[in-house]
Amino acid sequence: MRSLLLTLAVLVALPASAQGAQYRAQTGTFALTGCRIETVTNGVIERGTVVIEGGQITAVGTASAPAGAIAVPCAGGTVYPGMIDAGTRLGLVEVGSVEETQDVDEVGDVTPQMRALTAVNPSTIHVPITRVSGVTTTLSVPEGAMMPGTAALVNLHGYTPEQMAAGFEGVVLNFPLSGRRGRFDRREQSAIDEATKKAMEALDEVWEQALLYARIDSARAGRGAMPYQPEMAALLPVVRGEQALLVEANAAADIVKAIEWLDGKGVRAILTGAAEGWRVADRIAEAGLSVITGPVTGLPTRASDRYDRTYQNAALMAQAGIRVALRTDDRMQNYRNLPFHAGFAVAYGQEVGFDRQAALEAITINPARILGVDDRLGSIEVGKSATLFIADGDPFEPATSITAVFIDGYQIPLVSRQTELFDEYLRRDPGLSMDGE
Amino acid sequence: MIRTLLFTLLAVAATAQTPLDLPPADARGSVLLRGGTVHTVTGGTLEAIDILVTDGRIARIGQGLEAPRGVTVVDVTGRHVTPGIIDAHSHIALSSVNEASNPIVAEVQMRDALDPADVGIYRALAGGVTTIHTMHGSANPVGGENETIKLRWGTLDPDGLLFEGAPRTIKFALGENPTRVHGRGRGIRPATRMGIEQVYREAFTEARAYRAAQDAAREARQPLPPIDRRLETLADILSGDVLVHCHSYRADEILMLMRVFEDFGIERLTFQHANEAFKVAPELAAFGAGASVFSDWASYKFEVYYSSAYNATVLTRNDVRTSINSDDAGLLRYLTHEAAKTQRYGGLSDDEALALVTLNPAWQLGIDDRVGSIEVGKDADLAVFTDHPLSIYARVDLTYVDGVARFDRARDGDDQRLFVDPEEEVMALPSRSDAHSASCMLGTDLYELAAGE
């Protein structure tokens, strides 16, 4: 009788505690033991320990676990730094075709004061779906006209945008397109040229205004407030070279024009997109620009291009000496596919020297360096944020499973709506229902 | 007229210059692939095995095979051979996709819109794909007839692509696309999933009456009633001569169509996309319906919000014949990789994963007696990979259709176009592509409006 009561009590208690353990991230002191460790920056440790304390990595290698540490056995798995997708709409778009769920494109041509961090939804289903795959950090990028807003790097754990903020914000510039926008762009060539000229003039005018605003601000040196011009205030740190400008350009001609436009401006520019970067890789390298490129699995931009140009784009740019990071820029919100983009870049890029290590760097330490957060993210090093994951094999391989994920020292539950649907429907109960309806 | 002539001349010139010197569409090749790891799909994985291809067919599979006189030997030691990849859902090689003018357009045929010069064919071959089901769009509850084609790159004759003897198939569509185009776009039925069901019931009732009137006239030796192409095709669906491939997402609409088909005695049915098929897997298995799904697409429309990358695994484990499709010119190039994701999302075996893009789509298209596995007597549609075909590091080196190498990476040139259009716009698009809904809605007013800006 007593044992029956006990059993009942356990049964009643179990769901609550199981749920707590399953759905909420846990923090504390952890010892990841018996691990292969790909540090990214300091080679591979074949068997060692990673200690996590206070949200940071406090030991890597031969250290023993601190007293009271929660043991997380690697069981032959490998520790990697969390992967960084340097170009997404994560948190800004919930459902692709439902406008009410989109906060990615504000009205206006020049709206750099629109901050992605304001609208990144910590509760989106896409956060758990993405992070259980080891993609722990994403750059959420506003879209739209010339300067649609300020992108934000976020870690995929937190209940407020501030808790998610990962230390980088940068203003987006969609560099004016000089060509046709697509198959359905039926404008005359003269109309396209005219539109391009106007767009460049508009960009130059905005820049002149921003420079003027900055000069006045400097001259005033704190004596009295500036007139309320939020878009100019948002550009102030950009024209002063204190904040990065993410310059989106894809066609070879537009990349070259962007390089020429940036010349002498003293801007901390990062080239993004660069779909045809391989065509003008030497020019990009000469300009000293770093590049965030992708999707690797995109189609070639021209019918006459080799079928594998997009797969090789990152490799060809890296070969020219450019620091390259990858992004998924995925319309289906499949940011979890980032490691597969990296894998494709290796499969087709290894013949020009882009090996697995290069690809791993392109989704960890390179984006961290390009975005200026490599003091915290991008490698397994003492003192860095404990943002990492354990995989039971090569994380670029589809058959590999991710067995543990940590973000800022929080152990992330490996559940998402998609795993819940799997658990519920693999063996559905009740079963067949066609009859008797 | 002059322009047409000019095009023809240019086309001929371009064909002659293709780096591969590709043979005509009716060519059937002979080759001995020596020493590869052979993924047969139906008979397991065989190490260090030779495949002898004679006149486009697989003649022998074994060790130490001799090449008959004049047959080229290709050493594939250390490489992997799979059946040619099959895509049950594509829209490439088409000059138009939607006839959106009526909720039912059973009378139109994609065969009339085939474009053999679409460079998408070559790009697909470069991913090991040999057969695709190129489909009408999703604007209508009943769209037009699709076409099953072989990727015989090199021919400019549309009929040269046809998969000889493949069953006729037709496109149906449920949910948001047809209700958006007709109900909300033009104020005619269907505007809801309720309306879609009744469109089918009315159409099949009418087609049944039409065929009955024909039969009665024949019986009575009376003149036949006037031929109606739309009702002819619908009646052919009722008689099982046309297989239905239905664009679908939600579980409830999938159940609805199975009930309608049961009432009208229609048996062969494959649900396309079918993001929520996993929710009604037992019902699909009981009906005997196929499901052709994306590996991991979700959230591009509201009706796919409750999707899961575990869809294919749940379906397979519940005995539903499942394939993974592309519905996309980009994804079409790496279907093996899409299939491989089922090993992360649910742990399917190698053979189960490979069957998703070979034998299972072949079964759904009614061509599994000809393609989809490596067996003696089947068509020599084969892909040679540098690595295990489910590895991310695998690249395709060679793709054979009917024993003819239609893709050869070693001989791949910078520009593989067959057809150089002197008026073609040279444009470099940003890499950001349109949302998925655009491709299968090509040709509808809504798409033109959206894409025009």
Interface residues (C-beta under 8 A of the other chain):
Chain A: E94 V95 G96 S97 V98 I125 H126 L177 G179 R180 R181 G182 R183 F184 D185 R186 E248 N250 A251 A252 A253 D254 G273 A275 E276 G294 P295 T297 G298 L299 P300 T301 R302 A303 S304 D305 R306 Y307 D308 T310 D329 R331 M332 Q333 N334 R336 N337 F340 G343 F344 V346 A347 Y348 F396 E397 P398 A399 T400 S401 R417 Q418 T419 L421 F422 Y425 L426 R428 G431 L432 S433 M434
Chain B: V119 Y122 R123 A126 E176 L255 M258 F278 K279 A281 P282 E283 A286 F287 D296 W297 A298 S299 Y300 K301 F302 Y305 Y306 S307 S308 A309 Y310 T313 V314 R317 A329 G330 L331 R333 Y334 H337 A340 K341 Q343 R344 Y345 G346 L390 S391 I392 Y393 A394 R395 D412 G413 D414 D415 Q416 R417 E424 E425 V426 M427 A428 L429 P430 S431 R432 S433 D434 A435 H436 S437 E448 A451 G452
